[in-house]
Amino acid sequence: MTISLRPYLPADAARLAEIFVASIEEIASEDYDSAQCAAWAAAADDAAAFSARLGKSLTLVGLVDGEVAGFVSLKGADVIDLLYVHPEYARQKVATTLCEAIERLAGARGAASLVVDASDTAHTFFALRGYTGERRNTVIVDDQWLGNTTMRKPLAANDAGKAPTGRSSG
């Protein structure tokens, strides 16, 4: 299995929306109820708005053997806005590869740390990557209360200037 990365293209929007929804419905459903998941996934209902959100950020697309498997977006210099992997590719190092790349890119752009509002589902993933919880949040989406945790990871000074390789095998 070969994992490769490339920049987001507007033509990716529909597939990334599918990944976003599938990830929430199949993976996050272990930590959030069906009404919460439906409210959360509805962010992809407006295709133009979802595409615009991806386009406003530095968004990388992860491919497994050429198939789009996940994506990550960096908002501003230091905020991971979105990190989603299709359930079919869960636990196959796609999220790790995407996260490593965005961490290196953020460091190369001068960010001293990265911040993410991690869902309860993603909390352990980010904690294992060295992110520490700063505060617990409750977000209201379509009358549903969703909990997440703001987490931060200092970026090593030696990451600055290193470009991601774009390829990993796992």
Phi and psi restraints in degrees (value plus and minus 20) as a CYANA .aco file:
   2 THR   PHI    -135.2   -95.2
   2 THR   PSI     107.5   147.5
   3 ILE   PHI    -124.4   -84.4
   3 ILE   PSI     107.0   147.0
   4 SER   PHI    -148.6  -108.6
   4 SER   PSI     142.7   182.7
   5 LEU   PHI    -146.3  -106.3
   5 LEU   PSI     130.9   170.9
   6 ARG   PHI    -173.1  -133.1
   6 ARG   PSI     143.0   183.0
   7 PRO   PHI     -88.3   -48.3
   7 PRO   PSI     133.3   173.3
   8 TYR   PHI     -84.4   -44.4
   8 TYR   PSI     119.7   159.7
   9 LEU   PHI    -141.1  -101.1
   9 LEU   PSI     125.3   165.3
  10 PRO   PHI     -71.6   -31.6
  10 PRO   PSI     -50.5   -10.5
  11 ALA   PHI     -86.0   -46.0
  11 ALA   PSI     -35.6     4.4
  12 ASP   PHI    -100.3   -60.3
  12 ASP   PSI     -34.0     6.0
  13 ALA   PHI     -73.9   -33.9
  13 ALA   PSI     -66.5   -26.5
  14 ALA   PHI     -84.2   -44.2
  14 ALA   PSI     -63.2   -23.2
  15 ARG   PHI     -87.0   -47.0
  15 ARG   PSI     -59.4   -19.4
  16 LEU   PHI     -88.7   -48.7
  16 LEU   PSI     -53.6   -13.6
  17 ALA   PHI     -84.6   -44.6
  17 ALA   PSI     -60.5   -20.5
  18 GLU   PHI     -80.9   -40.9
  18 GLU   PSI     -63.4   -23.4
  19 ILE   PHI     -83.8   -43.8
  19 ILE   PSI     -63.8   -23.8
  20 PHE   PHI     -75.6   -35.6
  20 PHE   PSI     -71.4   -31.4
  21 VAL   PHI     -87.3   -47.3
  21 VAL   PSI     -66.2   -26.2
  22 ALA   PHI     -82.4   -42.4
  22 ALA   PSI     -60.0   -20.0
  23 SER   PHI     -82.8   -42.8
  23 SER   PSI     -63.1   -23.1
  24 ILE   PHI     -87.2   -47.2
  24 ILE   PSI     -68.4   -28.4
  25 GLU   PHI     -87.1   -47.1
  25 GLU   PSI     -55.4   -15.4
  26 GLU   PHI    -121.2   -81.2
  26 GLU   PSI     -49.5    -9.5
  27 ILE   PHI    -123.5   -83.5
  27 ILE   PSI     -70.0   -30.0
  28 ALA   PHI     -90.6   -50.6
  28 ALA   PSI     -36.1     3.9
  29 SER   PHI     -84.6   -44.6
  29 SER   PSI     -32.1     7.9
  30 GLU   PHI     -93.7   -53.7
  30 GLU   PSI     -42.1    -2.1
  31 ASP   PHI    -136.9   -96.9
  31 ASP   PSI     -34.3     5.7
  32 TYR   PHI    -150.6  -110.6
  32 TYR   PSI     127.8   167.8
  33 ASP   PHI     -98.1   -58.1
  33 ASP   PSI     153.3   193.3
  34 SER   PHI     -82.5   -42.5
  34 SER   PSI     -57.3   -17.3
  35 ALA   PHI     -87.2   -47.2
  35 ALA   PSI     -59.8   -19.8
  36 GLN   PHI     -84.9   -44.9
  36 GLN   PSI     -63.9   -23.9
  37 CYS   PHI     -83.0   -43.0
  37 CYS   PSI     -61.9   -21.9
  38 ALA   PHI     -82.8   -42.8
  38 ALA   PSI     -62.5   -22.5
  39 ALA   PHI     -84.5   -44.5
  39 ALA   PSI     -64.3   -24.3
  40 TRP   PHI     -83.4   -43.4
  40 TRP   PSI     -68.4   -28.4
  41 ALA   PHI     -85.7   -45.7
  41 ALA   PSI     -43.3    -3.3
  42 ALA   PHI     -82.4   -42.4
  42 ALA   PSI     -35.1     4.9
  43 ALA   PHI     -80.5   -40.5
  43 ALA   PSI     -39.7     0.3
  44 ALA   PHI    -116.2   -76.2
  44 ALA   PSI     -21.3    18.7
  45 ASP   PHI     -83.8   -43.8
  45 ASP   PSI     -57.8   -17.8
  46 ASP   PHI    -109.5   -69.5
  46 ASP   PSI      77.1   117.1
  47 ALA   PHI     -79.1   -39.1
  47 ALA   PSI     -60.3   -20.3
  48 ALA   PHI     -86.3   -46.3
  48 ALA   PSI     -62.4   -22.4
  49 ALA   PHI     -87.1   -47.1
  49 ALA   PSI     -59.3   -19.3
  50 PHE   PHI     -84.9   -44.9
  50 PHE   PSI     -64.8   -24.8
  51 SER   PHI     -81.9   -41.9
  51 SER   PSI     -61.0   -21.0
  52 ALA   PHI     -84.1   -44.1
  52 ALA   PSI     -59.7   -19.7
  53 ARG   PHI     -80.7   -40.7
  53 ARG   PSI     -64.4   -24.4
  54 LEU   PHI     -85.9   -45.9
  54 LEU   PSI     -59.1   -19.1
  55 GLY   PHI     -91.8   -51.8
  55 GLY   PSI     -45.4    -5.4
  56 LYS   PHI     -98.3   -58.3
  56 LYS   PSI     -34.3     5.7
  57 SER   PHI    -130.8   -90.8
  57 SER   PSI     147.5   187.5
  58 LEU   PHI    -100.0   -60.0
  58 LEU   PSI      86.1   126.1
  59 THR   PHI    -134.2   -94.2
  59 THR   PSI     107.8   147.8
  60 LEU   PHI    -129.9   -89.9
  60 LEU   PSI     122.7   162.7
  61 VAL   PHI    -128.9   -88.9
  61 VAL   PSI     111.4   151.4
  62 GLY   PHI    -119.3   -79.3
  62 GLY   PSI     112.4   152.4
  63 LEU   PHI    -139.5   -99.5
  63 LEU   PSI     119.8   159.8
  64 VAL   PHI    -132.6   -92.6
  64 VAL   PSI      95.7   135.7
  65 ASP   PHI      28.4    68.4
  65 ASP   PSI      21.5    61.5
  66 GLY   PHI      66.5   106.5
  66 GLY   PSI     -28.6    11.4
  67 GLU   PHI    -116.0   -76.0
  67 GLU   PSI     114.0   154.0
  68 VAL   PHI     -84.7   -44.7
  68 VAL   PSI     101.5   141.5
  69 ALA   PHI    -140.0  -100.0
  69 ALA   PSI     -39.1     0.9
  70 GLY   PHI    -195.6  -155.6
  70 GLY   PSI     158.6   198.6
  71 PHE   PHI    -179.0  -139.0
  71 PHE   PSI     139.1   179.1
  72 VAL   PHI    -160.0  -120.0
  72 VAL   PSI     125.2   165.2
  73 SER   PHI    -152.5  -112.5
  73 SER   PSI     119.7   159.7
  74 LEU   PHI    -128.6   -88.6
  74 LEU   PSI      97.7   137.7
  75 LYS   PHI    -115.8   -75.8
  75 LYS   PSI     107.3   147.3
  76 GLY   PHI      45.2    85.2
  76 GLY   PSI    -169.4  -129.4
  77 ALA   PHI    -112.1   -72.1
  77 ALA   PSI     -38.4     1.6
  78 ASP   PHI    -167.4  -127.4
  78 ASP   PSI       3.8    43.8
  79 VAL   PHI    -146.5  -106.5
  79 VAL   PSI      99.3   139.3
  80 ILE   PHI     -98.2   -58.2
  80 ILE   PSI      93.4   133.4
  81 ASP   PHI    -106.5   -66.5
  81 ASP   PSI     -66.6   -26.6
  82 LEU   PHI    -158.0  -118.0
  82 LEU   PSI     118.3   158.3
  83 LEU   PHI    -167.3  -127.3
  83 LEU   PSI      88.9   128.9
  84 TYR   PHI    -158.5  -118.5
  84 TYR   PSI     122.2   162.2
  85 VAL   PHI    -149.5  -109.5
  85 VAL   PSI     118.5   158.5
  86 HIS   PHI     -82.0   -42.0
  86 HIS   PSI     119.0   159.0
  87 PRO   PHI     -72.9   -32.9
  87 PRO   PSI     -51.6   -11.6
  88 GLU   PHI     -80.6   -40.6
  88 GLU   PSI     -46.0    -6.0
  89 TYR   PHI    -130.7   -90.7
  89 TYR   PSI      -9.2    30.8
  90 ALA   PHI     -82.5   -42.5
  90 ALA   PSI     125.8   165.8
  91 ARG   PHI      40.3    80.3
  91 ARG   PSI      12.9    52.9
  92 GLN   PHI    -143.7  -103.7
  92 GLN   PSI       2.1    42.1
  93 LYS   PHI      55.4    95.4
  93 LYS   PSI      -9.6    30.4
  94 VAL   PHI     -87.7   -47.7
  94 VAL   PSI     -70.2   -30.2
  95 ALA   PHI     -81.9   -41.9
  95 ALA   PSI     -59.5   -19.5
  96 THR   PHI     -82.1   -42.1
  96 THR   PSI     -65.5   -25.5
  97 THR   PHI     -82.8   -42.8
  97 THR   PSI     -64.4   -24.4
  98 LEU   PHI     -82.9   -42.9
  98 LEU   PSI     -64.4   -24.4
  99 CYS   PHI     -86.8   -46.8
  99 CYS   PSI     -63.0   -23.0
 100 GLU   PHI     -78.5   -38.5
 100 GLU   PSI     -63.5   -23.5
 101 ALA   PHI     -84.7   -44.7
 101 ALA   PSI     -64.5   -24.5
 102 ILE   PHI     -89.9   -49.9
 102 ILE   PSI     -53.1   -13.1
 103 GLU   PHI     -83.3   -43.3
 103 GLU   PSI     -64.0   -24.0
 104 ARG   PHI     -85.9   -45.9
 104 ARG   PSI     -62.5   -22.5
 105 LEU   PHI     -84.2   -44.2
 105 LEU   PSI     -61.8   -21.8
 106 ALA   PHI     -82.9   -42.9
 106 ALA   PSI     -63.2   -23.2
 107 GLY   PHI     -81.7   -41.7
 107 GLY   PSI     -61.8   -21.8
 108 ALA   PHI     -85.2   -45.2
 108 ALA   PSI     -46.6    -6.6
 109 ARG   PHI    -107.5   -67.5
 109 ARG   PSI     -17.0    23.0
 110 GLY   PHI      77.6   117.6
 110 GLY   PSI     -16.4    23.6
 111 ALA   PHI     -89.8   -49.8
 111 ALA   PSI     113.7   153.7
 112 ALA   PHI    -102.6   -62.6
 112 ALA   PSI     -44.5    -4.5
 113 SER   PHI    -174.7  -134.7
 113 SER   PSI     146.0   186.0
 114 LEU   PHI    -139.0   -99.0
 114 LEU   PSI     124.2   164.2
 115 VAL   PHI    -141.2  -101.2
 115 VAL   PSI     123.4   163.4
 116 VAL   PHI    -164.3  -124.3
 116 VAL   PSI     120.8   160.8
 117 ASP   PHI    -112.8   -72.8
 117 ASP   PSI      73.1   113.1
 118 ALA   PHI    -102.3   -62.3
 118 ALA   PSI     111.0   151.0
 119 SER   PHI     -84.0   -44.0
 119 SER   PSI     145.0   185.0
 120 ASP   PHI     -80.1   -40.1
 120 ASP   PSI     -52.1   -12.1
 121 THR   PHI     -88.1   -48.1
 121 THR   PSI     -59.6   -19.6
 122 ALA   PHI    -109.6   -69.6
 122 ALA   PSI     -28.7    11.3
 123 HIS   PHI     -73.2   -33.2
 123 HIS   PSI     -69.5   -29.5
 124 THR   PHI     -84.2   -44.2
 124 THR   PSI     -60.6   -20.6
 125 PHE   PHI     -75.4   -35.4
 125 PHE   PSI     -70.6   -30.6
 126 PHE   PHI     -88.9   -48.9
 126 PHE   PSI     -57.7   -17.7
 127 ALA   PHI     -80.6   -40.6
 127 ALA   PSI     -61.4   -21.4
 128 LEU   PHI     -86.6   -46.6
 128 LEU   PSI     -40.5    -0.5
 129 ARG   PHI    -111.2   -71.2
 129 ARG   PSI     -16.3    23.7
 130 GLY   PHI      77.6   117.6
 130 GLY   PSI     -11.0    29.0
 131 TYR   PHI    -103.1   -63.1
 131 TYR   PSI     120.7   160.7
 132 THR   PHI    -138.4   -98.4
 132 THR   PSI     124.2   164.2
 133 GLY   PHI     -90.7   -50.7
 133 GLY   PSI     116.4   156.4
 134 GLU   PHI    -128.6   -88.6
 134 GLU   PSI     -59.8   -19.8
 135 ARG   PHI    -181.7  -141.7
 135 ARG   PSI     133.3   173.3
 136 ARG   PHI    -112.4   -72.4
 136 ARG   PSI     118.7   158.7
 137 ASN   PHI    -145.0  -105.0
 137 ASN   PSI     132.9   172.9
 138 THR   PHI    -145.6  -105.6
 138 THR   PSI     103.3   143.3
 139 VAL   PHI    -133.3   -93.3
 139 VAL   PSI     115.1   155.1
 140 ILE   PHI    -119.5   -79.5
 140 ILE   PSI     101.5   141.5
 141 VAL   PHI    -147.7  -107.7
 141 VAL   PSI      96.9   136.9
 142 ASP   PHI      27.8    67.8
 142 ASP   PSI      31.6    71.6
 143 ASP   PHI      46.3    86.3
 143 ASP   PSI      -8.7    31.3
 144 GLN   PHI    -128.7   -88.7
 144 GLN   PSI     118.4   158.4
 145 TRP   PHI    -113.6   -73.6
 145 TRP   PSI     102.3   142.3
 146 LEU   PHI    -139.1   -99.1
 146 LEU   PSI     108.7   148.7
 147 GLY   PHI    -114.3   -74.3
 147 GLY   PSI     124.0   164.0
 148 ASN   PHI    -171.4  -131.4
 148 ASN   PSI     154.7   194.7
 149 THR   PHI    -148.7  -108.7
 149 THR   PSI     106.9   146.9
 150 THR   PHI     -94.4   -54.4
 150 THR   PSI     104.4   144.4
 151 MET   PHI    -146.4  -106.4
 151 MET   PSI     131.1   171.1
 152 ARG   PHI    -154.6  -114.6
 152 ARG   PSI     124.9   164.9
 153 LYS   PHI    -151.0  -111.0
 153 LYS   PSI     102.8   142.8
 154 PRO   PHI     -89.1   -49.1
 154 PRO   PSI     119.6   159.6
 155 LEU   PHI    -114.8   -74.8
 155 LEU   PSI     114.0   154.0
 156 ALA   PHI     -85.6   -45.6
 156 ALA   PSI     119.7   159.7
 157 ALA   PHI     -77.6   -37.6
 157 ALA   PSI     -50.7   -10.7
 158 ASN   PHI     -96.0   -56.0
 158 ASN   PSI     -28.0    12.0
 159 ASP   PHI     -97.4   -57.4
 159 ASP   PSI     -46.0    -6.0
 160 ALA   PHI     -82.1   -42.1
 160 ALA   PSI     111.6   151.6
 161 GLY   PHI      68.3   108.3
 161 GLY   PSI     -31.1     8.9
 162 LYS   PHI    -107.9   -67.9
 162 LYS   PSI     102.3   142.3
 163 ALA   PHI    -106.2   -66.2
 163 ALA   PSI     126.6   166.6
 164 PRO   PHI     -85.7   -45.7
 164 PRO   PSI     130.0   170.0
 165 THR   PHI     -94.2   -54.2
 165 THR   PSI     -46.3    -6.3
 166 GLY   PHI      62.6   102.6
 166 GLY   PSI     -26.6    13.4
 167 ARG   PHI    -157.3  -117.3
 167 ARG   PSI     124.3   164.3
 168 SER   PHI    -174.2  -134.2
 168 SER   PSI     130.4   170.4
 169 SER   PHI    -138.0   -98.0
 169 SER   PSI     127.5   167.5
